[in-house]
Amino acid sequence: MRLKKYPPIILSVILLILGVISIAIMYNQWKNEEISISSPIINKVETGQGQQLNLKSIIHEAEKNVIQIEGQNELNTITGSGFLYNEKGDIITNAHVIKEADVIYVRTANAQIYPAAVVGIGEDTDIAVLRVPQLAGQTNATVEKEKAAEIGDEIIALGSPHGFQNTVTLGIISGNERNFSVDGFNYSNVYQISAQITHGNSGGPLINRETGKVIGINSVGTEDGTIGFSIPIHEVIDQIEQWSNEAQNDQLDFPSTSDIINTHDPEQFIQDAEYLINYFLESISVRDYVNAYTLLGSTLQSEKSYSNFRDEYINIVDLNYPGMTNEVTEENHVKTAVEVTIESKLPNEEKTEKKTHAFHFVTGYENDQLKIINITTPDN
């Protein structure tokens, strides 16, 4: 009877030994195996790189809606920022930017100049709305009308897209529900942000880094530039929409476009031309070929279709340029020379190559708007 008990015990011991041996073999193989490309660690690194490129694209798209606002009176010119808010061509800005202006005009991200009229302006609240009919129907900024931002949220603060005021600063919401008064305006429940706000940035959009939506109007900064304050959009959106809905174009006071163009001086002309070329090269860099093509004059567009234009630049991976040299010609054009280092994909290869080329641009006014009227590139 006792002999019958031994076979199960022997079988269990054999199975146990085989299990230990199998585990040892598997462990040894795992230990010596190289990490494959599908490793989660590598995936995280690649995702991080994608986010950096995505941030660049977010900023480029947001800049299309940022407007430089220039107000003139008998004494001086006042400069500030704003952003395109709806399909009517309405622009949100600060009241303090335009309250002293007799004439107001705007410069868009692609260096176009248009007259603007006041739709509404706050007396105690530092908000205002302008209208530019020429911008009606264009893609506008997406505004967060309901949800408030929270402390710690990452933000992007944009200023005027023109000249030295073409600024982008990153930061966080470092405080909320801040209350104070400045120059007759009451600021209630405003965001405190770690991004800098300067005079030229007043009226520009504050963007939530995660959603890409406008959450505030950049309004005030400390003297040392370490802290900025932004009016939450959801706090003032009802007033903004009321002004916008009640305004009729035939009842608004628009300045003459010809008067605006006549205010140009050679220095301003060169700054405008440089900005337009910077914007063109930036658009190529982020592969926004449609936007770059719209910056060309009618003659260039008639000579070259969009598809042919795109084919010229589609292999560019990155480009850099240190600076530009300019001169105003007798024909009232600006000639600009720039050395551009281009990194391009090689045909049918995964490798890239870098080469430096001399680009020559000619910019001038076409139907009262600044355009690139000629480009000499390495291929022509």
Order of alpha helices (4+ residues) and beta strands (2+ residues): alpha-alpha-beta-beta-beta-alpha-beta-beta-beta-beta-beta-beta-beta-beta-beta-beta-alpha-alpha-alpha-alpha-alpha-alpha-beta-beta-beta-beta-beta
